[in-house]
């Protein structure tokens, strides 16, 4: 599913217009992004947690030349699914 399909599904599920659903999806993405940018996590009970994880600096290898290169430390967004979401994906949820 892409963003356009998500907006259409949200509009149908909530009986909202496509424009209103698009604004809601954009707002949700903006809120999640802003929260993670601050270094905070966002928890949606039953769904999961969006969080920021620190990735240490490491040595990598250029696959084309085999040359070693240094990869800088970074912060990466991550999602940890909740129990209800895991159960739904595995077919044992409602």
Backbone as JSON Lines, residues from 0, in Angstrom:
{"i":0,"aa":"X","n":[0.86,-1.17,0.0],"ca":[0.0,0.0,0.0],"c":[0.91,1.23,0.0]}
{"i":1,"aa":"X","n":[0.59,2.18,-0.84],"ca":[1.34,3.43,-0.86],"c":[0.51,4.52,-0.18]}
{"i":2,"aa":"X","n":[1.06,5.74,-0.12],"ca":[0.39,6.82,0.59],"c":[-0.97,7.15,-0.01]}
{"i":3,"aa":"X","n":[-1.06,7.16,-1.34],"ca":[-2.32,7.47,-2.0],"c":[-3.4,6.44,-1.62]}
{"i":4,"aa":"X","n":[-3.02,5.18,-1.58],"ca":[-3.96,4.12,-1.19],"c":[-4.33,4.23,0.29]}
{"i":5,"aa":"X","n":[-3.37,4.62,1.12],"ca":[-3.64,4.81,2.55],"c":[-4.65,5.94,2.75]}
{"i":6,"aa":"X","n":[-4.47,7.04,2.05],"ca":[-5.4,8.17,2.15],"c":[-6.79,7.74,1.71]}
{"i":7,"aa":"X","n":[-6.9,7.0,0.62],"ca":[-8.21,6.53,0.14],"c":[-8.86,5.6,1.14]}
{"i":8,"aa":"X","n":[-8.07,4.7,1.75],"ca":[-8.61,3.77,2.74],"c":[-9.07,4.51,3.99]}
{"i":9,"aa":"X","n":[-8.29,5.51,4.41],"ca":[-8.68,6.28,5.59],"c":[-9.95,7.07,5.32]}
{"i":10,"aa":"X","n":[-10.07,7.65,4.13],"ca":[-11.27,8.4,3.77],"c":[-12.5,7.49,3.79]}
{"i":11,"aa":"X","n":[-12.35,6.29,3.26],"ca":[-13.47,5.35,3.23],"c":[-13.83,4.86,4.64]}
{"i":12,"aa":"X","n":[-12.82,4.6,5.45],"ca":[-13.04,4.06,6.8],"c":[-13.67,5.09,7.73]}
{"i":13,"aa":"X","n":[-13.35,6.37,7.53],"ca":[-13.83,7.42,8.43],"c":[-14.96,8.26,7.85]}
{"i":14,"aa":"X","n":[-15.41,7.93,6.65],"ca":[-16.44,8.72,5.97],"c":[-16.03,10.18,5.83]}
{"i":15,"aa":"X","n":[-14.73,10.42,5.65],"ca":[-14.2,11.77,5.47],"c":[-13.9,11.97,3.99]}
{"i":16,"aa":"X","n":[-13.7,13.22,3.61],"ca":[-13.34,13.5,2.23],"c":[-11.88,13.07,2.0]}
{"i":17,"aa":"X","n":[-11.51,12.91,0.76],"ca":[-10.14,12.56,0.43],"c":[-9.16,13.63,0.89]}
{"i":18,"aa":"X","n":[-9.57,14.89,0.77],"ca":[-8.7,16.0,1.19],"c":[-8.49,15.98,2.7]}
{"i":19,"aa":"X","n":[-9.56,15.72,3.45],"ca":[-9.44,15.67,4.91],"c":[-8.56,14.49,5.34]}
{"i":20,"aa":"X","n":[-8.73,13.36,4.69],"ca":[-7.91,12.19,5.0],"c":[-6.45,12.45,4.66]}
{"i":21,"aa":"X","n":[-6.2,13.14,3.56],"ca":[-4.84,13.48,3.16],"c":[-4.19,14.39,4.2]}
{"i":22,"aa":"X","n":[-4.95,15.38,4.68],"ca":[-4.42,16.27,5.73],"c":[-4.13,15.5,7.0]}
{"i":23,"aa":"X","n":[-4.98,14.55,7.35],"ca":[-4.78,13.76,8.57],"c":[-3.54,12.88,8.46]}
{"i":24,"aa":"X","n":[-3.35,12.24,7.31],"ca":[-2.17,11.39,7.11],"c":[-0.91,12.25,7.15]}
{"i":25,"aa":"X","n":[-0.92,13.39,6.47],"ca":[0.23,14.29,6.48],"c":[0.54,14.79,7.88]}
{"i":26,"aa":"X","n":[-0.5,15.1,8.65],"ca":[-0.31,15.56,10.03],"c":[0.31,14.46,10.88]}
{"i":27,"aa":"X","n":[-0.16,13.22,10.72],"ca":[0.38,12.11,11.49],"c":[1.87,11.9,11.17]}
{"i":28,"aa":"X","n":[2.21,11.93,9.9],"ca":[3.61,11.77,9.49],"c":[4.46,12.9,10.07]}
{"i":29,"aa":"X","n":[3.94,14.13,10.02],"ca":[4.68,15.28,10.55],"c":[4.88,15.16,12.06]}
{"i":30,"aa":"X","n":[3.86,14.73,12.78],"ca":[3.96,14.58,14.23],"c":[4.98,13.5,14.59]}
{"i":31,"aa":"X","n":[4.91,12.37,13.93],"ca":[5.87,11.28,14.2],"c":[7.29,11.75,13.89]}
{"i":32,"aa":"X","n":[7.48,12.4,12.74],"ca":[8.81,12.89,12.36],"c":[9.35,13.89,13.36]}
{"i":33,"aa":"X","n":[8.52,14.84,13.78],"ca":[8.94,15.87,14.73],"c":[9.3,15.25,16.08]}
{"i":34,"aa":"X","n":[8.5,14.29,16.53],"ca":[8.76,13.62,17.81],"c":[10.09,12.88,17.78]}
{"i":35,"aa":"X","n":[10.35,12.16,16.69],"ca":[11.6,11.42,16.57],"c":[12.79,12.37,16.42]}
{"i":36,"aa":"X","n":[12.6,13.47,15.72],"ca":[13.67,14.45,15.54],"c":[14.12,15.0,16.89]}
{"i":37,"aa":"X","n":[13.18,15.17,17.83],"ca":[13.51,15.64,19.17],"c":[14.21,14.55,19.99]}
{"i":38,"aa":"X","n":[14.19,13.32,19.51],"ca":[14.8,12.22,20.25],"c":[13.83,11.48,21.15]}
{"i":39,"aa":"X","n":[12.56,11.85,21.1],"ca":[11.54,11.2,21.91],"c":[10.96,9.99,21.17]}
{"i":40,"aa":"X","n":[10.22,9.17,21.89],"ca":[9.53,8.05,21.25],"c":[8.04,8.33,21.26]}
{"i":41,"aa":"X","n":[7.31,7.66,20.39],"ca":[5.87,7.82,20.3],"c":[5.25,6.42,20.39]}
{"i":42,"aa":"X","n":[4.43,6.2,21.41],"ca":[3.83,4.89,21.63],"c":[2.34,4.93,21.35]}
{"i":43,"aa":"X","n":[1.89,3.99,20.52],"ca":[0.47,3.81,20.24],"c":[0.11,2.44,20.82]}
{"i":44,"aa":"X","n":[-0.52,2.4,22.01],"ca":[-0.81,1.12,22.65],"c":[-1.56,0.17,21.72]}
{"i":45,"aa":"X","n":[-1.1,-1.07,21.69],"ca":[-1.71,-2.09,20.84],"c":[-1.14,-2.09,19.42]}
{"i":46,"aa":"X","n":[-0.5,-1.0,19.02],"ca":[0.06,-0.91,17.67],"c":[1.58,-1.03,17.71]}
{"i":47,"aa":"X","n":[2.23,-0.13,18.45],"ca":[3.68,-0.2,18.55],"c":[4.29,1.11,18.97]}
{"i":48,"aa":"X","n":[5.62,1.14,18.92],"ca":[6.38,2.31,19.35],"c":[7.35,2.74,18.26]}
{"i":49,"aa":"X","n":[7.3,4.02,17.93],"ca":[8.29,4.62,17.04],"c":[9.36,5.2,17.95]}
{"i":50,"aa":"X","n":[10.63,4.91,17.65],"ca":[11.71,5.38,18.5],"c":[12.95,5.68,17.67]}
{"i":51,"aa":"X","n":[13.93,6.31,18.31],"ca":[15.21,6.61,17.67],"c":[16.26,5.72,18.31]}
{"i":52,"aa":"X","n":[17.05,5.06,17.49],"ca":[18.14,4.22,17.98],"c":[19.46,4.79,17.5]}
{"i":53,"aa":"X","n":[20.47,4.68,18.33],"ca":[21.81,5.14,17.97],"c":[22.57,4.01,17.33]}
{"i":54,"aa":"X","n":[23.16,4.3,16.19],"ca":[23.98,3.31,15.48],"c":[25.43,3.76,15.61]}
{"i":55,"aa":"X","n":[26.27,2.89,16.12],"ca":[27.67,3.21,16.35],"c":[28.43,3.34,15.04]}
{"i":56,"aa":"X","n":[29.54,4.08,15.1],"ca":[30.42,4.18,13.93],"c":[31.0,2.8,13.66]}
{"i":57,"aa":"X","n":[31.26,2.52,12.41],"ca":[31.78,1.2,12.06],"c":[32.57,1.27,10.76]}
{"i":58,"aa":"X","n":[33.28,0.21,10.49],"ca":[34.03,0.12,9.24],"c":[33.23,-0.7,8.26]}
{"i":59,"aa":"X","n":[33.04,-0.17,7.07],"ca":[32.31,-0.87,6.01],"c":[33.26,-1.18,4.87]}
{"i":60,"aa":"X","n":[32.69,-1.72,3.82],"ca":[33.5,-2.08,2.66],"c":[32.73,-1.69,1.39]}
{"i":61,"aa":"X","n":[33.42,-1.05,0.47],"ca":[32.84,-0.7,-0.81],"c":[32.66,-2.01,-1.59]}
{"i":62,"aa":"X","n":[31.43,-2.39,-1.94],"ca":[31.23,-3.68,-2.6],"c":[31.87,-3.75,-4.0]}
{"i":63,"aa":"X","n":[32.06,-2.62,-4.64],"ca":[32.63,-2.62,-5.98],"c":[34.14,-2.8,-5.97]}
{"i":64,"aa":"X","n":[34.79,-2.07,-5.04],"ca":[36.26,-2.11,-5.03],"c":[36.84,-2.93,-3.9]}
{"i":65,"aa":"X","n":[36.05,-3.21,-2.88],"ca":[36.55,-3.94,-1.72],"c":[37.29,-3.04,-0.74]}
{"i":66,"aa":"X","n":[37.37,-1.76,-1.06],"ca":[38.08,-0.81,-0.21],"c":[37.31,-0.57,1.1]}
{"i":67,"aa":"X","n":[38.05,-0.52,2.22],"ca":[37.42,-0.24,3.51],"c":[37.09,1.24,3.6]}
{"i":68,"aa":"X","n":[35.97,1.55,4.27],"ca":[35.62,2.93,4.5],"c":[34.96,3.06,5.86]}
{"i":69,"aa":"X","n":[35.07,4.23,6.43],"ca":[34.49,4.48,7.75],"c":[33.06,4.99,7.58]}
{"i":70,"aa":"X","n":[32.15,4.37,8.32],"ca":[30.75,4.8,8.33],"c":[30.52,5.51,9.65]}
{"i":71,"aa":"X","n":[30.08,6.75,9.58],"ca":[29.9,7.57,10.78],"c":[28.75,7.06,11.65]}
{"i":72,"aa":"X","n":[28.82,7.37,12.93],"ca":[27.72,7.06,13.84],"c":[26.49,7.86,13.39]}
{"i":73,"aa":"X","n":[25.31,7.31,13.64],"ca":[24.09,8.0,13.23],"c":[22.93,7.62,14.13]}
{"i":74,"aa":"X","n":[21.87,8.39,14.02],"ca":[20.62,8.09,14.72],"c":[19.65,7.61,13.64]}
{"i":75,"aa":"X","n":[18.98,6.5,13.9],"ca":[18.06,5.95,12.91],"c":[16.67,5.75,13.52]}
{"i":76,"aa":"X","n":[15.62,6.04,12.75],"ca":[14.27,5.77,13.24],"c":[14.01,4.27,13.24]}
{"i":77,"aa":"X","n":[13.22,3.83,14.22],"ca":[12.9,2.41,14.31],"c":[11.45,2.25,14.78]}
{"i":78,"aa":"X","n":[10.88,1.11,14.47],"ca":[9.52,0.8,14.9],"c":[9.53,-0.54,15.6]}
{"i":79,"aa":"X","n":[8.95,-0.57,16.79],"ca":[8.85,-1.82,17.56],"c":[7.36,-2.15,17.66]}
{"i":80,"aa":"X","n":[6.9,-3.21,16.97],"ca":[5.47,-3.52,16.98],"c":[4.98,-3.98,18.35]}
{"i":81,"aa":"X","n":[3.72,-3.65,18.64],"ca":[3.09,-4.07,19.88],"c":[2.53,-5.48,19.76]}
{"i":82,"aa":"X","n":[2.14,-6.03,20.89],"ca":[1.64,-7.4,20.94],"c":[0.39,-7.6,20.07]}
{"i":83,"aa":"X","n":[-0.53,-6.64,20.09],"ca":[-1.77,-6.77,19.32],"c":[-1.47,-6.77,17.82]}
{"i":84,"aa":"X","n":[-0.54,-5.95,17.38],"ca":[-0.17,-5.92,15.96],"c":[0.5,-7.22,15.55]}
{"i":85,"aa":"X","n":[1.38,-7.71,16.39],"ca":[2.05,-8.99,16.1],"c":[1.02,-10.12,15.98]}
{"i":86,"aa":"X","n":[0.05,-10.12,16.9],"ca":[-0.98,-11.15,16.87],"c":[-1.84,-11.04,15.61]}
{"i":87,"aa":"X","n":[-2.18,-9.82,15.21],"ca":[-2.98,-9.62,14.0],"c":[-2.25,-10.1,12.76]}
{"i":88,"aa":"X","n":[-0.95,-9.8,12.68],"ca":[-0.15,-10.22,11.52],"c":[-0.03,-11.73,11.47]}
{"i":89,"aa":"X","n":[0.07,-12.36,12.63],"ca":[0.21,-13.81,12.69],"c":[-1.12,-14.54,12.65]}
{"i":90,"aa":"X","n":[-2.23,-13.82,12.48],"ca":[-3.52,-14.45,12.3],"c":[-4.25,-14.83,13.58]}
{"i":91,"aa":"X","n":[-3.69,-14.49,14.73],"ca":[-4.36,-14.86,15.97],"c":[-5.06,-13.67,16.61]}
{"i":92,"aa":"X","n":[-5.07,-12.51,15.91],"ca":[-5.76,-11.33,16.42],"c":[-7.18,-11.25,15.93]}
{"i":93,"aa":"X","n":[-7.89,-10.22,16.38],"ca":[-9.3,-10.03,15.99],"c":[-9.41,-9.5,14.59]}
